Amino acid sequence: MHILMICTGNIFRSPMAQGFLANEATRRRLEMTVSSAGTLTGSQPISASALEVMGEDALAVADHWSRQLVTEEVDQADIVVGMARLHVREAVVLSPAAWSKAFTLKELVRRGQVVGPRRPGQSVAEWLTAIGEGRSRNELLGSSSEDDVADPVAAPMTVLRATAEEIRHLVVQLADLLAP
């Protein structure tokens, strides 16, 4: 299974989610690859502050450099996870067929908790179909931040720590839901 994490600059939220989930998958012995990209042009190293607040989990992404989201990566991912609704919108604009597998991290966890964990033998696509039932593309419109992980760029370390803990908590919940 390949999970693609998306944020804006690909130097804070999505690489933190990538590192947390990659390490969680290793701990649980899940066959999973995790990558990340941003909606902006890439070529920046991961934020030193992000690495600091990640602690030991930072090793998984210590050599990360930001990259811009491309259609092919959206198409190849089994699950596309945006840190905010605008990231999911961007992925779906690049690849309209990605709608059924593209969610914000908060939305994916919330809907997954309602449907329940992926059952043994259930494909990721089947699980995502159940999670997405009744979902409307209109939910991606507007400016509500209900399903967004706030962007900590230029925020003090206390905010960055809180963002890292929020992402870590959501990623552990996602791993609980994905592990058959």
C-alpha positions as a LaTeX table, in Angstrom:
\begin{tabular}{lrrr}
\hline
Residue & $x$ (\AA) & $y$ (\AA) & $z$ (\AA) \\
\hline
Met1 & 0.00 & 0.00 & 0.00 \\
His2 & 1.30 & 3.45 & $-0.90$ \\
Ile3 & 0.10 & 6.52 & 1.01 \\
Leu4 & 0.82 & 10.01 & $-0.28$ \\
Met5 & 0.78 & 12.88 & 2.22 \\
Ile6 & 0.27 & 16.42 & 0.87 \\
Cys7 & 0.68 & 19.89 & 2.34 \\
Thr8 & 1.62 & 23.27 & 0.92 \\
Gly9 & 5.39 & 23.62 & 1.15 \\
Asn10 & 6.24 & 20.00 & 1.97 \\
Ile11 & 8.62 & 21.09 & 4.74 \\
Phe12 & 6.40 & 20.79 & 7.85 \\
Arg13 & 3.11 & 18.91 & 7.98 \\
Ser14 & 3.30 & 16.34 & 5.18 \\
Pro15 & 6.88 & 15.20 & 5.86 \\
Met16 & 6.06 & 14.97 & 9.58 \\
Ala17 & 3.04 & 12.80 & 8.72 \\
Gln18 & 5.22 & 10.79 & 6.36 \\
Gly19 & 7.82 & 10.14 & 9.06 \\
Phe20 & 5.31 & 9.34 & 11.78 \\
Leu21 & 3.35 & 6.94 & 9.56 \\
Ala22 & 6.45 & 5.26 & 8.11 \\
Asn23 & 7.74 & 4.59 & 11.61 \\
Glu24 & 4.34 & 3.41 & 12.81 \\
Ala25 & 4.15 & 1.02 & 9.85 \\
Thr26 & 7.60 & $-0.34$ & 10.70 \\
Arg27 & 6.67 & $-0.83$ & 14.35 \\
Arg28 & 3.52 & $-2.71$ & 13.32 \\
Arg29 & 5.21 & $-4.60$ & 10.47 \\
Leu30 & 2.74 & $-3.19$ & 7.94 \\
Glu31 & 3.62 & $-3.37$ & 4.26 \\
Met32 & 3.33 & 0.28 & 3.45 \\
Thr33 & 5.30 & 3.00 & 1.71 \\
Val34 & 4.68 & 6.61 & 2.59 \\
Ser35 & 5.73 & 9.63 & 0.57 \\
Ser36 & 4.92 & 13.32 & 0.64 \\
Ala37 & 4.70 & 16.28 & $-1.69$ \\
Gly38 & 3.56 & 19.88 & $-1.64$ \\
Thr39 & 1.44 & 22.13 & $-3.78$ \\
Leu40 & 4.30 & 24.65 & $-4.11$ \\
Thr41 & 7.52 & 24.29 & $-6.05$ \\
Gly42 & 9.95 & 22.09 & $-4.12$ \\
Ser43 & 13.72 & 21.91 & $-3.44$ \\
Gln44 & 13.76 & 22.98 & 0.21 \\
Pro45 & 15.00 & 20.82 & 3.09 \\
Ile46 & 12.56 & 19.75 & 5.76 \\
Ser47 & 12.33 & 22.40 & 8.46 \\
Ala48 & 14.90 & 21.95 & 11.23 \\
Ser49 & 12.12 & 22.83 & 13.67 \\
Ala50 & 9.95 & 20.03 & 12.29 \\
Leu51 & 12.80 & 17.56 & 12.78 \\
Glu52 & 13.32 & 18.81 & 16.32 \\
Val53 & 9.70 & 18.34 & 17.39 \\
Met54 & 9.50 & 14.91 & 15.76 \\
Gly55 & 12.11 & 13.46 & 18.09 \\
Glu56 & 13.24 & 9.94 & 17.15 \\
Asp57 & 10.66 & 9.80 & 14.36 \\
Ala58 & 12.68 & 12.44 & 12.50 \\
Leu59 & 15.20 & 9.83 & 11.37 \\
Ala60 & 12.70 & 8.60 & 8.76 \\
Val61 & 12.66 & 12.00 & 7.02 \\
Ala62 & 15.94 & 13.64 & 8.07 \\
Asp63 & 17.17 & 13.80 & 4.47 \\
His64 & 13.78 & 14.91 & 3.06 \\
Trp65 & 13.70 & 17.66 & 0.42 \\
Ser66 & 10.40 & 19.19 & $-0.63$ \\
Arg67 & 8.90 & 18.30 & $-3.97$ \\
Gln68 & 5.95 & 19.53 & $-5.91$ \\
Leu69 & 2.90 & 17.31 & $-6.26$ \\
Val70 & 2.57 & 15.69 & $-9.69$ \\
Thr71 & $-0.31$ & 13.84 & $-11.32$ \\
Glu72 & 1.57 & 10.56 & $-11.66$ \\
Glu73 & 2.17 & 10.31 & $-7.93$ \\
Val74 & $-1.49$ & 11.00 & $-7.16$ \\
Asp75 & $-2.47$ & 8.28 & $-9.65$ \\
Gln76 & $-0.03$ & 5.74 & $-8.19$ \\
Ala77 & $-1.00$ & 6.24 & $-4.54$ \\
Asp78 & $-3.54$ & 3.93 & $-2.91$ \\
Ile79 & $-4.53$ & 6.69 & $-0.48$ \\
Val80 & $-3.98$ & 10.43 & $-0.91$ \\
Val81 & $-3.99$ & 12.34 & 2.38 \\
Gly82 & $-4.09$ & 16.13 & 2.46 \\
Met83 & $-3.29$ & 18.08 & 5.58 \\
Ala84 & $-6.05$ & 20.50 & 4.55 \\
Arg85 & $-9.01$ & 20.54 & 2.18 \\
Leu86 & $-7.15$ & 22.70 & $-0.30$ \\
His87 & $-4.56$ & 19.91 & $-0.68$ \\
Val88 & $-7.25$ & 17.35 & $-1.43$ \\
Arg89 & $-8.77$ & 19.77 & $-3.95$ \\
Glu90 & $-5.39$ & 20.16 & $-5.64$ \\
Ala91 & $-4.90$ & 16.38 & $-5.89$ \\
Val92 & $-8.37$ & 15.92 & $-7.36$ \\
Val93 & $-7.82$ & 18.75 & $-9.85$ \\
Leu94 & $-4.61$ & 17.03 & $-10.99$ \\
Ser95 & $-6.33$ & 13.64 & $-11.18$ \\
Pro96 & $-10.15$ & 13.69 & $-11.02$ \\
Ala97 & $-10.17$ & 9.88 & $-10.60$ \\
Ala98 & $-8.42$ & 10.36 & $-7.22$ \\
Trp99 & $-11.64$ & 11.62 & $-5.58$ \\
Ser100 & $-12.49$ & 8.23 & $-4.08$ \\
Lys101 & $-9.07$ & 7.86 & $-2.44$ \\
Ala102 & $-8.30$ & 11.46 & $-1.45$ \\
Phe103 & $-9.20$ & 12.73 & 2.04 \\
Thr104 & $-7.85$ & 15.11 & 4.61 \\
Leu105 & $-6.09$ & 13.31 & 7.46 \\
Lys106 & $-8.81$ & 14.35 & 9.92 \\
Glu107 & $-11.62$ & 13.35 & 7.56 \\
Leu108 & $-10.06$ & 9.96 & 6.83 \\
Val109 & $-9.66$ & 9.16 & 10.53 \\
Arg110 & $-13.13$ & 10.48 & 11.43 \\
Arg111 & $-14.89$ & 8.56 & 8.67 \\
Gly112 & $-12.75$ & 5.49 & 9.31 \\
Gln113 & $-13.77$ & 5.44 & 12.95 \\
Val114 & $-17.43$ & 5.46 & 11.91 \\
Val115 & $-17.01$ & 2.63 & 9.38 \\
Gly116 & $-14.50$ & 0.72 & 11.46 \\
Pro117 & $-11.05$ & $-0.69$ & 10.72 \\
Arg118 & $-10.25$ & $-2.39$ & 7.45 \\
Arg119 & $-11.28$ & $-6.03$ & 7.77 \\
Pro120 & $-8.91$ & $-8.94$ & 7.02 \\
Gly121 & $-9.05$ & $-9.58$ & 3.29 \\
Gln122 & $-10.72$ & $-6.22$ & 2.57 \\
Ser123 & $-8.82$ & $-4.21$ & $-0.02$ \\
Val124 & $-7.86$ & $-0.62$ & 0.67 \\
Ala125 & $-10.10$ & 0.46 & $-2.22$ \\
Glu126 & $-13.10$ & $-1.38$ & $-0.73$ \\
Trp127 & $-12.47$ & 0.20 & 2.67 \\
Leu128 & $-12.16$ & 3.66 & 1.12 \\
Thr129 & $-15.42$ & 3.13 & $-0.79$ \\
Ala130 & $-17.19$ & 2.40 & 2.50 \\
Ile131 & $-15.58$ & 5.43 & 4.12 \\
Gly132 & $-16.53$ & 7.70 & 1.24 \\
Glu133 & $-20.17$ & 6.67 & 1.08 \\
Gly134 & $-22.40$ & 9.73 & 1.08 \\
Arg135 & $-19.45$ & 12.07 & 0.67 \\
Ser136 & $-19.92$ & 15.12 & $-1.55$ \\
Arg137 & $-17.30$ & 17.00 & $-3.53$ \\
Asn138 & $-18.94$ & 20.17 & $-2.21$ \\
Glu139 & $-17.42$ & 19.36 & 1.18 \\
Leu140 & $-14.07$ & 20.44 & $-0.26$ \\
Leu141 & $-15.38$ & 23.92 & $-1.05$ \\
Gly142 & $-15.46$ & 26.86 & 1.29 \\
Ser143 & $-13.02$ & 27.90 & 3.95 \\
Ser144 & $-14.02$ & 25.88 & 7.02 \\
Ser145 & $-10.94$ & 24.52 & 8.75 \\
Glu146 & $-12.82$ & 21.70 & 10.53 \\
Asp147 & $-10.88$ & 19.00 & 8.69 \\
Asp148 & $-7.59$ & 20.90 & 8.36 \\
Val149 & $-4.36$ & 20.49 & 10.28 \\
Ala150 & $-3.34$ & 24.14 & 10.67 \\
Asp151 & $-0.18$ & 25.26 & 8.90 \\
Pro152 & 2.49 & 26.02 & 11.51 \\
Val153 & 4.78 & 27.97 & 9.15 \\
Ala154 & 6.40 & 30.90 & 10.98 \\
Ala155 & 4.67 & 29.85 & 14.21 \\
Pro156 & 6.47 & 29.59 & 17.57 \\
Met157 & 7.85 & 26.21 & 18.68 \\
Thr158 & 4.89 & 25.66 & 21.02 \\
Val159 & 2.53 & 25.71 & 18.03 \\
Leu160 & 4.83 & 23.47 & 16.00 \\
Arg161 & 5.00 & 20.98 & 18.88 \\
Ala162 & 1.21 & 20.97 & 19.15 \\
Thr163 & 0.90 & 20.45 & 15.38 \\
Ala164 & 3.38 & 17.56 & 15.50 \\
Glu165 & 1.46 & 15.92 & 18.35 \\
Glu166 & $-1.83$ & 16.37 & 16.51 \\
Ile167 & $-0.38$ & 14.75 & 13.39 \\
Arg168 & 1.24 & 11.94 & 15.39 \\
His169 & $-2.06$ & 11.20 & 17.16 \\
Leu170 & $-4.02$ & 11.16 & 13.88 \\
Val171 & $-1.41$ & 8.95 & 12.19 \\
Val172 & $-1.54$ & 6.37 & 14.99 \\
Gln173 & $-5.33$ & 6.32 & 14.64 \\
Leu174 & $-4.97$ & 5.90 & 10.87 \\
Ala175 & $-2.57$ & 2.98 & 11.36 \\
Asp176 & $-5.09$ & 1.39 & 13.76 \\
Leu177 & $-7.73$ & 1.66 & 11.03 \\
Leu178 & $-5.56$ & 0.38 & 8.20 \\
Ala179 & $-4.04$ & $-2.62$ & 9.95 \\
Pro180 & $-6.21$ & $-5.61$ & 9.05 \\
\hline
\end{tabular}
